[in-house]
Amino acid sequence: MSTTAPSDIGLEEALRSVIGDGLTSGGDEHAVDGVVPSLAASPASVDALSAILRASSERNAAVIPWGAGFHMSLGNVPTRYDVALKTTKLNRLVEYEPADLTVTVEAGMTLGRLSQHLLEHRQFLPIDGPDEATIGGLLAVGLGGPSQQAYGFPRDWLLGCKIALVDGTVVRAGGRVVKNVAGYDMTRMAVGSLGTLGVIVEATLKVAPVPAAQETHLAAYAEASDALEAARTATRAGLALRAVAVLEKQGAFWLAGSSTAVERSREELRDLTGDTEARRLDGQAADRWWASLDRLDATSDVTVRVSVPPSEVAAMLLALAASTESAGTSVKRVAVPAVGVIIGRLTGGAADSYADVIEWVRRDAVSRGGSLIVTKASQDVKDRVDVWGDSPALPLMRSLKQEFDPNATLNPGRFVGGI
């Protein structure tokens, strides 16, 4: 199948000349905030994907990249949308060097499948997400999960990447460099940019040894403030913690490290938290419990992610509860206090009440040196609020968008400032 697409033919004909049966009608299954594309393209090679981008850009067609679709609710309503560009066929393990703790995969590789490869050598990638999520999608979104407490952000594990630009050029940046874009750190720019500058098609990542021992302890408290104080105490105590999360009145303590360190931490945790009846989860039961945090969005109408200094977490939890009560909505809160992240899942309200909560809590978060983004909401809610909020980096973002995607081919309107 040819990977060249003459510019004097229509979009569908051009894309079909590249991938043949890999091109289908868009349909509701590829809708983003109610906007349905006319076409869905599933290239099986990087060359084919880059040809699709080039052909689409030449015809002023808007493209939205798709991984597994877990984070498609993130972002503003698209201003245009013609082609869903699916990366799931780009799923090869390109290179794995266990001795060097590095792995290179195509962007459509799922986290679960990569984990299986790495576990053969007792290694793992410390980026949280559903097993079905793709590596490219997780990097494009760039949001850390609970493991961020011990292991940092997703961008900290990316050594280099290969990126397809809208003109069909494929560039490399960072580790295993073949070609860089002069003057730009493309690895940093790609992570968290929601695929608005280019499409990640390959990633070289650091990996880590699997801890010798891991276990999770779930402790119940009389009040959410008690659970938060227990989480703070455990974090300050220097225990072997991968993560600590607070779910309303429950504290979750993820111990990880050497067998000796975990055993010591278990005993100290029992004394520090004041709960000798904490439920212990091991192995797959623990993995499922932490993975379930990613799936709680399915039960909410609106999900917000608040980031503040760790010292402000308690105040923000109260503000989130108070604002939802005033608006007549319900909220379930999950906090990772050590990194200052709070996830609020809202139900039981109308679009106007959800918009009020978002604006109230965002103002409070900004006043405390933080921010709020909306990671899930209906089109009605998105019509009433800016899902991203203001960013001092917006002028730079606009400049980069103009440099790399001047015709707004990729994800038009969905990123910060309507980029």
KAWOHU-V524679 format. One record per helix or strand of 2 or more residues. SS is the DSSP state (~ for helix, > for strand). FROM is the first residue (numbers start at 1). LEN is the number of residues. If there is no record, write none. Layout:
ss from len
SS FROM LEN
SS FROM LEN
This chain:
ss from len
~ 11 12
> 23 3
~ 28 3
> 39 3
~ 46 13
> 63 4
> 83 4
> 93 5
~ 98 3
> 102 5
~ 111 9
> 123 2
~ 135 7
~ 148 4
~ 154 4
> 158 7
> 170 5
~ 186 5
> 199 8
> 208 2
> 213 8
~ 224 13
> 241 7
> 250 8
~ 259 15
> 279 3
~ 283 17
> 302 6
~ 310 18
> 330 7
~ 337 3
> 341 7
~ 351 17
> 371 6
~ 379 4
~ 394 11
~ 416 3
